[in-house]
Amino acid sequence: MVAGQSARPVDAAGNPWSASYVYDSGNLVLNMIYNLMLEATGRLQKCRLYQMSSDKAYRSTVSYLIVRDLSHEKVFAKALETMGVKWGKALPIPRFDTSNMPEVNELESKNLHNKMWTFTNNGETSTIDRIFKGDSPFDDGGTLEVIEGFPEGHEVPKSFQMHHRSLRLGLTLT
């Protein structure tokens, strides 16, 4: 907010970026476990935030982040598996039940939680498909998919469109 829409290497409060929050133990397995824990914790917190609001636009936005955090958890879990770590037996990551979150369910029905983009173009290559492949490392029955390039953008959820339309008309949706 401090920097507005300008590009500055600062955080949201205007503090210069210093990499002070970047963690590196010097042990790749420990780093992957730490990253898996961070993604799982981030998803848990977003699920809690979802439950704290009934605003449809807010829930639609947070739902996207919840689903993408799950795909990020899967990347670190698969990375651990490629290093021979049986992380699921040593560190069973508790799953937060999102079955009562219709916006999350809608995004997962589109397999968004099993997709990873390479963010490459102009002939650049990515090796993410060496890790992010096969069955989901979690018990959600999914198959992982790597997509070359960038995401095209996200479809605006119907609930958000209705909410936005109601705000323009001065109505309140419940």
Biotite code that builds the C-alpha atoms (Angstrom):
import biotite.structure as struc

atoms = struc.array([
    struc.Atom([0.000, 0.000, 0.000], chain_id="A", res_id=1, res_name="MET", atom_name="CA", element="C"),
    struc.Atom([2.863, 2.360, 0.791], chain_id="A", res_id=2, res_name="VAL", atom_name="CA", element="C"),
    struc.Atom([4.325, 2.028, -2.695], chain_id="A", res_id=3, res_name="ALA", atom_name="CA", element="C"),
    struc.Atom([0.970, 2.275, -4.444], chain_id="A", res_id=4, res_name="GLY", atom_name="CA", element="C"),
    struc.Atom([1.227, 0.630, -7.823], chain_id="A", res_id=5, res_name="GLN", atom_name="CA", element="C"),
    struc.Atom([4.910, 1.353, -8.283], chain_id="A", res_id=6, res_name="SER", atom_name="CA", element="C"),
    struc.Atom([7.518, -1.382, -8.340], chain_id="A", res_id=7, res_name="ALA", atom_name="CA", element="C"),
    struc.Atom([9.684, -1.181, -5.233], chain_id="A", res_id=8, res_name="ARG", atom_name="CA", element="C"),
    struc.Atom([11.511, -3.968, -3.414], chain_id="A", res_id=9, res_name="PRO", atom_name="CA", element="C"),
    struc.Atom([9.551, -3.400, -0.201], chain_id="A", res_id=10, res_name="VAL", atom_name="CA", element="C"),
    struc.Atom([6.903, -5.220, 1.794], chain_id="A", res_id=11, res_name="ASP", atom_name="CA", element="C"),
    struc.Atom([3.336, -3.994, 2.290], chain_id="A", res_id=12, res_name="ALA", atom_name="CA", element="C"),
    struc.Atom([4.451, -1.671, 5.091], chain_id="A", res_id=13, res_name="ALA", atom_name="CA", element="C"),
    struc.Atom([7.249, -0.112, 3.027], chain_id="A", res_id=14, res_name="GLY", atom_name="CA", element="C"),
    struc.Atom([10.115, -1.961, 4.727], chain_id="A", res_id=15, res_name="ASN", atom_name="CA", element="C"),
    struc.Atom([12.998, -2.672, 2.330], chain_id="A", res_id=16, res_name="PRO", atom_name="CA", element="C"),
    struc.Atom([13.344, -6.266, 1.185], chain_id="A", res_id=17, res_name="TRP", atom_name="CA", element="C"),
    struc.Atom([16.247, -7.854, 2.993], chain_id="A", res_id=18, res_name="SER", atom_name="CA", element="C"),
    struc.Atom([15.679, -11.605, 2.595], chain_id="A", res_id=19, res_name="ALA", atom_name="CA", element="C"),
    struc.Atom([15.625, -11.811, 6.398], chain_id="A", res_id=20, res_name="SER", atom_name="CA", element="C"),
    struc.Atom([12.637, -14.170, 6.210], chain_id="A", res_id=21, res_name="TYR", atom_name="CA", element="C"),
    struc.Atom([14.254, -16.532, 3.693], chain_id="A", res_id=22, res_name="VAL", atom_name="CA", element="C"),
    struc.Atom([15.123, -19.788, 5.433], chain_id="A", res_id=23, res_name="TYR", atom_name="CA", element="C"),
    struc.Atom([17.899, -22.118, 4.309], chain_id="A", res_id=24, res_name="ASP", atom_name="CA", element="C"),
    struc.Atom([19.170, -24.825, 6.627], chain_id="A", res_id=25, res_name="SER", atom_name="CA", element="C"),
    struc.Atom([21.827, -26.020, 4.230], chain_id="A", res_id=26, res_name="GLY", atom_name="CA", element="C"),
    struc.Atom([19.940, -29.330, 3.994], chain_id="A", res_id=27, res_name="ASN", atom_name="CA", element="C"),
    struc.Atom([17.683, -29.677, 0.957], chain_id="A", res_id=28, res_name="LEU", atom_name="CA", element="C"),
    struc.Atom([15.350, -32.228, 2.580], chain_id="A", res_id=29, res_name="VAL", atom_name="CA", element="C"),
    struc.Atom([14.833, -30.010, 5.637], chain_id="A", res_id=30, res_name="LEU", atom_name="CA", element="C"),
    struc.Atom([14.208, -27.018, 3.368], chain_id="A", res_id=31, res_name="ASN", atom_name="CA", element="C"),
    struc.Atom([11.526, -28.936, 1.441], chain_id="A", res_id=32, res_name="MET", atom_name="CA", element="C"),
    struc.Atom([9.879, -30.085, 4.693], chain_id="A", res_id=33, res_name="ILE", atom_name="CA", element="C"),
    struc.Atom([9.913, -26.482, 5.923], chain_id="A", res_id=34, res_name="TYR", atom_name="CA", element="C"),
    struc.Atom([8.333, -25.260, 2.680], chain_id="A", res_id=35, res_name="ASN", atom_name="CA", element="C"),
    struc.Atom([5.682, -27.986, 2.821], chain_id="A", res_id=36, res_name="LEU", atom_name="CA", element="C"),
    struc.Atom([4.872, -26.890, 6.375], chain_id="A", res_id=37, res_name="MET", atom_name="CA", element="C"),
    struc.Atom([4.656, -23.228, 5.302], chain_id="A", res_id=38, res_name="LEU", atom_name="CA", element="C"),
    struc.Atom([2.247, -24.033, 2.460], chain_id="A", res_id=39, res_name="GLU", atom_name="CA", element="C"),
    struc.Atom([0.103, -26.244, 4.728], chain_id="A", res_id=40, res_name="ALA", atom_name="CA", element="C"),
    struc.Atom([0.017, -23.525, 7.390], chain_id="A", res_id=41, res_name="THR", atom_name="CA", element="C"),
    struc.Atom([-0.850, -20.869, 4.813], chain_id="A", res_id=42, res_name="GLY", atom_name="CA", element="C"),
    struc.Atom([-3.728, -22.966, 3.513], chain_id="A", res_id=43, res_name="ARG", atom_name="CA", element="C"),
    struc.Atom([-4.986, -23.589, 7.041], chain_id="A", res_id=44, res_name="LEU", atom_name="CA", element="C"),
    struc.Atom([-4.953, -19.851, 7.807], chain_id="A", res_id=45, res_name="GLN", atom_name="CA", element="C"),
    struc.Atom([-6.777, -19.019, 4.569], chain_id="A", res_id=46, res_name="LYS", atom_name="CA", element="C"),
    struc.Atom([-9.435, -21.636, 5.410], chain_id="A", res_id=47, res_name="CYS", atom_name="CA", element="C"),
    struc.Atom([-9.891, -19.936, 8.770], chain_id="A", res_id=48, res_name="ARG", atom_name="CA", element="C"),
    struc.Atom([-10.168, -16.536, 7.076], chain_id="A", res_id=49, res_name="LEU", atom_name="CA", element="C"),
    struc.Atom([-12.774, -17.974, 4.707], chain_id="A", res_id=50, res_name="TYR", atom_name="CA", element="C"),
    struc.Atom([-14.862, -19.048, 7.690], chain_id="A", res_id=51, res_name="GLN", atom_name="CA", element="C"),
    struc.Atom([-14.639, -15.589, 9.267], chain_id="A", res_id=52, res_name="MET", atom_name="CA", element="C"),
    struc.Atom([-16.496, -13.838, 6.455], chain_id="A", res_id=53, res_name="SER", atom_name="CA", element="C"),
    struc.Atom([-19.730, -14.355, 4.618], chain_id="A", res_id=54, res_name="SER", atom_name="CA", element="C"),
    struc.Atom([-18.881, -11.855, 1.857], chain_id="A", res_id=55, res_name="ASP", atom_name="CA", element="C"),
    struc.Atom([-19.163, -13.712, -1.444], chain_id="A", res_id=56, res_name="LYS", atom_name="CA", element="C"),
    struc.Atom([-16.486, -11.748, -3.289], chain_id="A", res_id=57, res_name="ALA", atom_name="CA", element="C"),
    struc.Atom([-14.066, -12.200, -0.403], chain_id="A", res_id=58, res_name="TYR", atom_name="CA", element="C"),
    struc.Atom([-14.771, -15.925, -0.188], chain_id="A", res_id=59, res_name="ARG", atom_name="CA", element="C"),
    struc.Atom([-14.293, -16.345, -3.937], chain_id="A", res_id=60, res_name="SER", atom_name="CA", element="C"),
    struc.Atom([-10.885, -14.678, -3.733], chain_id="A", res_id=61, res_name="THR", atom_name="CA", element="C"),
    struc.Atom([-9.716, -16.599, -0.671], chain_id="A", res_id=62, res_name="VAL", atom_name="CA", element="C"),
    struc.Atom([-10.992, -19.845, -2.217], chain_id="A", res_id=63, res_name="SER", atom_name="CA", element="C"),
    struc.Atom([-8.636, -19.412, -5.161], chain_id="A", res_id=64, res_name="TYR", atom_name="CA", element="C"),
    struc.Atom([-5.721, -18.962, -2.748], chain_id="A", res_id=65, res_name="LEU", atom_name="CA", element="C"),
    struc.Atom([-6.787, -22.029, -0.727], chain_id="A", res_id=66, res_name="ILE", atom_name="CA", element="C"),
    struc.Atom([-6.819, -24.201, -3.858], chain_id="A", res_id=67, res_name="VAL", atom_name="CA", element="C"),
    struc.Atom([-3.496, -22.883, -5.158], chain_id="A", res_id=68, res_name="ARG", atom_name="CA", element="C"),
    struc.Atom([-1.853, -23.430, -1.763], chain_id="A", res_id=69, res_name="ASP", atom_name="CA", element="C"),
    struc.Atom([-2.871, -27.081, -2.050], chain_id="A", res_id=70, res_name="LEU", atom_name="CA", element="C"),
    struc.Atom([-1.096, -27.349, -5.403], chain_id="A", res_id=71, res_name="SER", atom_name="CA", element="C"),
    struc.Atom([1.998, -25.766, -3.823], chain_id="A", res_id=72, res_name="HIS", atom_name="CA", element="C"),
    struc.Atom([1.875, -28.302, -0.974], chain_id="A", res_id=73, res_name="GLU", atom_name="CA", element="C"),
    struc.Atom([1.829, -31.018, -3.609], chain_id="A", res_id=74, res_name="LYS", atom_name="CA", element="C"),
    struc.Atom([4.953, -29.649, -5.326], chain_id="A", res_id=75, res_name="VAL", atom_name="CA", element="C"),
    struc.Atom([6.982, -29.851, -2.116], chain_id="A", res_id=76, res_name="PHE", atom_name="CA", element="C"),
    struc.Atom([5.517, -33.257, -1.237], chain_id="A", res_id=77, res_name="ALA", atom_name="CA", element="C"),
    struc.Atom([6.443, -34.602, -4.684], chain_id="A", res_id=78, res_name="LYS", atom_name="CA", element="C"),
    struc.Atom([9.925, -33.052, -4.399], chain_id="A", res_id=79, res_name="ALA", atom_name="CA", element="C"),
    struc.Atom([10.413, -34.911, -1.126], chain_id="A", res_id=80, res_name="LEU", atom_name="CA", element="C"),
    struc.Atom([9.225, -38.134, -2.751], chain_id="A", res_id=81, res_name="GLU", atom_name="CA", element="C"),
    struc.Atom([11.741, -37.744, -5.600], chain_id="A", res_id=82, res_name="THR", atom_name="CA", element="C"),
    struc.Atom([14.481, -37.514, -2.953], chain_id="A", res_id=83, res_name="MET", atom_name="CA", element="C"),
    struc.Atom([13.285, -40.786, -1.442], chain_id="A", res_id=84, res_name="GLY", atom_name="CA", element="C"),
    struc.Atom([11.647, -39.211, 1.603], chain_id="A", res_id=85, res_name="VAL", atom_name="CA", element="C"),
    struc.Atom([8.521, -41.015, 2.784], chain_id="A", res_id=86, res_name="LYS", atom_name="CA", element="C"),
    struc.Atom([7.179, -37.758, 4.204], chain_id="A", res_id=87, res_name="TRP", atom_name="CA", element="C"),
    struc.Atom([3.563, -38.969, 4.462], chain_id="A", res_id=88, res_name="GLY", atom_name="CA", element="C"),
    struc.Atom([4.497, -41.617, 7.016], chain_id="A", res_id=89, res_name="LYS", atom_name="CA", element="C"),
    struc.Atom([6.803, -39.382, 9.058], chain_id="A", res_id=90, res_name="ALA", atom_name="CA", element="C"),
    struc.Atom([4.801, -36.165, 8.708], chain_id="A", res_id=91, res_name="LEU", atom_name="CA", element="C"),
    struc.Atom([1.122, -36.801, 8.077], chain_id="A", res_id=92, res_name="PRO", atom_name="CA", element="C"),
    struc.Atom([-0.091, -33.371, 7.029], chain_id="A", res_id=93, res_name="ILE", atom_name="CA", element="C"),
    struc.Atom([-3.602, -32.861, 8.437], chain_id="A", res_id=94, res_name="PRO", atom_name="CA", element="C"),
    struc.Atom([-6.114, -31.907, 5.777], chain_id="A", res_id=95, res_name="ARG", atom_name="CA", element="C"),
    struc.Atom([-8.508, -29.088, 6.514], chain_id="A", res_id=96, res_name="PHE", atom_name="CA", element="C"),
    struc.Atom([-12.011, -30.138, 5.498], chain_id="A", res_id=97, res_name="ASP", atom_name="CA", element="C"),
    struc.Atom([-13.152, -27.835, 2.692], chain_id="A", res_id=98, res_name="THR", atom_name="CA", element="C"),
    struc.Atom([-16.216, -29.865, 1.711], chain_id="A", res_id=99, res_name="SER", atom_name="CA", element="C"),
    struc.Atom([-18.482, -27.120, 3.111], chain_id="A", res_id=100, res_name="ASN", atom_name="CA", element="C"),
    struc.Atom([-16.771, -24.418, 1.029], chain_id="A", res_id=101, res_name="MET", atom_name="CA", element="C"),
    struc.Atom([-18.646, -24.344, -2.304], chain_id="A", res_id=102, res_name="PRO", atom_name="CA", element="C"),
    struc.Atom([-16.224, -21.907, -3.953], chain_id="A", res_id=103, res_name="GLU", atom_name="CA", element="C"),
    struc.Atom([-13.282, -24.198, -3.153], chain_id="A", res_id=104, res_name="VAL", atom_name="CA", element="C"),
    struc.Atom([-15.212, -27.240, -4.401], chain_id="A", res_id=105, res_name="ASN", atom_name="CA", element="C"),
    struc.Atom([-16.003, -25.443, -7.670], chain_id="A", res_id=106, res_name="GLU", atom_name="CA", element="C"),
    struc.Atom([-12.329, -24.693, -8.294], chain_id="A", res_id=107, res_name="LEU", atom_name="CA", element="C"),
    struc.Atom([-11.239, -28.209, -7.345], chain_id="A", res_id=108, res_name="GLU", atom_name="CA", element="C"),
    struc.Atom([-13.846, -29.634, -9.746], chain_id="A", res_id=109, res_name="SER", atom_name="CA", element="C"),
    struc.Atom([-11.839, -27.848, -12.472], chain_id="A", res_id=110, res_name="LYS", atom_name="CA", element="C"),
    struc.Atom([-8.718, -29.704, -11.225], chain_id="A", res_id=111, res_name="ASN", atom_name="CA", element="C"),
    struc.Atom([-7.043, -26.406, -10.309], chain_id="A", res_id=112, res_name="LEU", atom_name="CA", element="C"),
    struc.Atom([-5.477, -28.012, -7.230], chain_id="A", res_id=113, res_name="HIS", atom_name="CA", element="C"),
    struc.Atom([-3.561, -30.439, -9.462], chain_id="A", res_id=114, res_name="ASN", atom_name="CA", element="C"),
    struc.Atom([-2.217, -27.975, -12.044], chain_id="A", res_id=115, res_name="LYS", atom_name="CA", element="C"),
    struc.Atom([1.130, -26.216, -12.110], chain_id="A", res_id=116, res_name="MET", atom_name="CA", element="C"),
    struc.Atom([2.210, -23.725, -14.770], chain_id="A", res_id=117, res_name="TRP", atom_name="CA", element="C"),
    struc.Atom([5.818, -23.441, -15.949], chain_id="A", res_id=118, res_name="THR", atom_name="CA", element="C"),
    struc.Atom([5.710, -19.642, -16.378], chain_id="A", res_id=119, res_name="PHE", atom_name="CA", element="C"),
    struc.Atom([7.991, -20.009, -19.387], chain_id="A", res_id=120, res_name="THR", atom_name="CA", element="C"),
    struc.Atom([7.759, -18.586, -22.884], chain_id="A", res_id=121, res_name="ASN", atom_name="CA", element="C"),
    struc.Atom([9.827, -17.945, -26.003], chain_id="A", res_id=122, res_name="ASN", atom_name="CA", element="C"),
    struc.Atom([11.329, -21.426, -26.017], chain_id="A", res_id=123, res_name="GLY", atom_name="CA", element="C"),
    struc.Atom([12.435, -21.386, -22.377], chain_id="A", res_id=124, res_name="GLU", atom_name="CA", element="C"),
    struc.Atom([12.312, -24.742, -20.671], chain_id="A", res_id=125, res_name="THR", atom_name="CA", element="C"),
    struc.Atom([11.188, -25.851, -17.255], chain_id="A", res_id=126, res_name="SER", atom_name="CA", element="C"),
    struc.Atom([11.949, -29.037, -15.369], chain_id="A", res_id=127, res_name="THR", atom_name="CA", element="C"),
    struc.Atom([8.986, -28.884, -12.989], chain_id="A", res_id=128, res_name="ILE", atom_name="CA", element="C"),
    struc.Atom([7.463, -31.847, -14.850], chain_id="A", res_id=129, res_name="ASP", atom_name="CA", element="C"),
    struc.Atom([10.254, -34.043, -13.453], chain_id="A", res_id=130, res_name="ARG", atom_name="CA", element="C"),
    struc.Atom([8.717, -33.572, -10.009], chain_id="A", res_id=131, res_name="ILE", atom_name="CA", element="C"),
    struc.Atom([5.079, -32.571, -10.501], chain_id="A", res_id=132, res_name="PHE", atom_name="CA", element="C"),
    struc.Atom([3.766, -35.690, -12.231], chain_id="A", res_id=133, res_name="LYS", atom_name="CA", element="C"),
    struc.Atom([1.723, -38.797, -11.627], chain_id="A", res_id=134, res_name="GLY", atom_name="CA", element="C"),
    struc.Atom([-0.789, -39.272, -8.877], chain_id="A", res_id=135, res_name="ASP", atom_name="CA", element="C"),
    struc.Atom([-1.421, -36.624, -6.265], chain_id="A", res_id=136, res_name="SER", atom_name="CA", element="C"),
    struc.Atom([0.695, -37.169, -3.148], chain_id="A", res_id=137, res_name="PRO", atom_name="CA", element="C"),
    struc.Atom([-2.466, -36.705, -1.088], chain_id="A", res_id=138, res_name="PHE", atom_name="CA", element="C"),
    struc.Atom([-5.500, -38.946, -0.888], chain_id="A", res_id=139, res_name="ASP", atom_name="CA", element="C"),
    struc.Atom([-7.661, -36.746, -3.119], chain_id="A", res_id=140, res_name="ASP", atom_name="CA", element="C"),
    struc.Atom([-7.493, -39.098, -6.108], chain_id="A", res_id=141, res_name="GLY", atom_name="CA", element="C"),
    struc.Atom([-6.113, -36.477, -8.474], chain_id="A", res_id=142, res_name="GLY", atom_name="CA", element="C"),
    struc.Atom([-3.534, -36.641, -11.239], chain_id="A", res_id=143, res_name="THR", atom_name="CA", element="C"),
    struc.Atom([-0.952, -33.875, -11.429], chain_id="A", res_id=144, res_name="LEU", atom_name="CA", element="C"),
    struc.Atom([-0.663, -31.805, -14.603], chain_id="A", res_id=145, res_name="GLU", atom_name="CA", element="C"),
    struc.Atom([2.059, -29.403, -15.780], chain_id="A", res_id=146, res_name="VAL", atom_name="CA", element="C"),
    struc.Atom([0.980, -26.705, -18.231], chain_id="A", res_id=147, res_name="ILE", atom_name="CA", element="C"),
    struc.Atom([3.563, -24.887, -20.343], chain_id="A", res_id=148, res_name="GLU", atom_name="CA", element="C"),
    struc.Atom([3.412, -21.101, -20.181], chain_id="A", res_id=149, res_name="GLY", atom_name="CA", element="C"),
    struc.Atom([1.330, -18.811, -18.037], chain_id="A", res_id=150, res_name="PHE", atom_name="CA", element="C"),
    struc.Atom([-2.220, -19.141, -16.740], chain_id="A", res_id=151, res_name="PRO", atom_name="CA", element="C"),
    struc.Atom([-4.620, -17.203, -18.930], chain_id="A", res_id=152, res_name="GLU", atom_name="CA", element="C"),
    struc.Atom([-6.315, -15.737, -15.914], chain_id="A", res_id=153, res_name="GLY", atom_name="CA", element="C"),
    struc.Atom([-9.083, -16.974, -13.760], chain_id="A", res_id=154, res_name="HIS", atom_name="CA", element="C"),
    struc.Atom([-12.724, -17.060, -14.681], chain_id="A", res_id=155, res_name="GLU", atom_name="CA", element="C"),
    struc.Atom([-14.698, -14.641, -12.539], chain_id="A", res_id=156, res_name="VAL", atom_name="CA", element="C"),
    struc.Atom([-16.915, -16.766, -10.248], chain_id="A", res_id=157, res_name="PRO", atom_name="CA", element="C"),
    struc.Atom([-20.663, -16.382, -10.729], chain_id="A", res_id=158, res_name="LYS", atom_name="CA", element="C"),
    struc.Atom([-21.099, -15.470, -7.068], chain_id="A", res_id=159, res_name="SER", atom_name="CA", element="C"),
    struc.Atom([-18.665, -12.560, -7.501], chain_id="A", res_id=160, res_name="PHE", atom_name="CA", element="C"),
    struc.Atom([-20.418, -11.372, -10.673], chain_id="A", res_id=161, res_name="GLN", atom_name="CA", element="C"),
    struc.Atom([-23.765, -11.390, -8.875], chain_id="A", res_id=162, res_name="MET", atom_name="CA", element="C"),
    struc.Atom([-22.263, -9.606, -5.850], chain_id="A", res_id=163, res_name="HIS", atom_name="CA", element="C"),
    struc.Atom([-20.616, -6.935, -8.036], chain_id="A", res_id=164, res_name="HIS", atom_name="CA", element="C"),
    struc.Atom([-23.853, -6.403, -9.981], chain_id="A", res_id=165, res_name="ARG", atom_name="CA", element="C"),
    struc.Atom([-25.803, -6.030, -6.728], chain_id="A", res_id=166, res_name="SER", atom_name="CA", element="C"),
    struc.Atom([-23.349, -3.423, -5.421], chain_id="A", res_id=167, res_name="LEU", atom_name="CA", element="C"),
    struc.Atom([-23.825, -1.337, -8.571], chain_id="A", res_id=168, res_name="ARG", atom_name="CA", element="C"),
    struc.Atom([-27.595, -1.530, -8.024], chain_id="A", res_id=169, res_name="LEU", atom_name="CA", element="C"),
    struc.Atom([-27.287, -0.754, -4.316], chain_id="A", res_id=170, res_name="GLY", atom_name="CA", element="C"),
    struc.Atom([-28.608, -4.163, -3.255], chain_id="A", res_id=171, res_name="LEU", atom_name="CA", element="C"),
    struc.Atom([-27.293, -6.481, -0.565], chain_id="A", res_id=172, res_name="THR", atom_name="CA", element="C"),
    struc.Atom([-27.088, -10.204, -1.301], chain_id="A", res_id=173, res_name="LEU", atom_name="CA", element="C"),
    struc.Atom([-27.198, -12.711, 1.534], chain_id="A", res_id=174, res_name="THR", atom_name="CA", element="C"),
])
